[in-house]
Amino acid sequence: MTIEERLVDIEIKIARQEDLADTLNRTIYEQQKKIDELEALCTALARQLREMRDAAKDGAHAAPFNEKPPHY
């Protein structure tokens, strides 16, 4: 194998590694966005559950949460 062939082989390997690094960076970025969205959703759901619990404690809801709908 000549020096030129070895250099071409090394350049190809470096190009593939750069492409892999870019792909991994994009994947990590997308995963972090999804994690941020899920954390925001969990926070909103927790807040909503606290509000519902507090409202139930205060007697704001006349019917309990476990009451069957009227058509049963």
Residue pairs with C-beta under 8 A, 6 or more apart in sequence:
1 9
52 65
55 61
56 64
56 65
